[in-house]
Amino acid sequence: MVIKTKKENTGKELDKKIRQIKPAKVFKSSEHYGKVKWEEDPVVYQKSKRYEWD
């Protein structure tokens, strides 16, 4: 995130601007858990992709 300020701003003004920043939305992975249906074991798939370049 970028905060635009002027050189004339004091420390108190900068602190005020920083406090006005709203936190980013949190990604809730629990909403998506179990949505993808794998046709094979995930570990076997991962190993096959790792050794694909050999």
C-alpha positions as CSV (number, residue, x, y, z in Angstrom):
1,M,0.0,0.0,0.0
2,V,1.2,3.5,-0.8
3,I,0.5,6.6,1.3
4,K,1.2,9.9,-0.4
5,T,2.5,12.6,1.9
6,K,4.2,16.0,1.6
7,K,7.5,16.8,3.1
8,E,5.8,19.3,5.4
9,N,3.8,16.6,7.2
10,T,4.7,16.0,10.8
11,G,5.0,12.7,12.5
12,K,1.6,13.0,14.1
13,E,0.0,13.6,10.7
14,L,1.7,10.5,9.3
15,D,0.6,8.4,12.2
16,K,-3.0,9.6,11.6
17,K,-2.9,8.6,8.0
18,I,-1.4,5.2,8.9
19,R,-4.2,4.6,11.4
20,Q,-6.8,5.4,8.7
21,I,-5.7,2.5,6.6
22,K,-8.3,-0.3,6.6
23,P,-7.0,-3.9,6.9
24,A,-7.2,-6.1,3.9
25,K,-9.9,-8.7,3.6
26,V,-8.8,-12.1,4.9
27,F,-9.0,-15.1,2.6
28,K,-11.1,-17.8,4.2
29,S,-9.8,-21.1,2.9
30,S,-12.4,-23.1,4.9
31,E,-15.1,-22.0,2.5
32,H,-13.3,-23.7,-0.4
33,Y,-12.1,-26.8,1.4
34,G,-13.1,-30.0,-0.3
35,K,-14.5,-28.3,-3.5
36,V,-12.0,-29.8,-5.9
37,K,-12.4,-33.5,-6.6
38,W,-9.1,-35.2,-7.4
39,E,-9.1,-38.2,-9.7
40,E,-5.9,-39.5,-8.2
41,D,-4.0,-39.3,-4.9
42,P,-2.7,-35.7,-4.5
43,V,0.7,-36.9,-3.3
44,V,1.1,-39.1,-6.5
45,Y,0.0,-36.2,-8.7
46,Q,2.5,-33.8,-7.0
47,K,5.4,-36.3,-7.4
48,S,4.5,-36.8,-11.1
49,K,4.6,-33.1,-11.7
50,R,7.9,-32.6,-9.9
51,Y,9.6,-35.3,-11.9
52,E,8.0,-34.3,-15.2
53,W,11.2,-32.4,-16.3
54,D,13.6,-35.2,-15.7
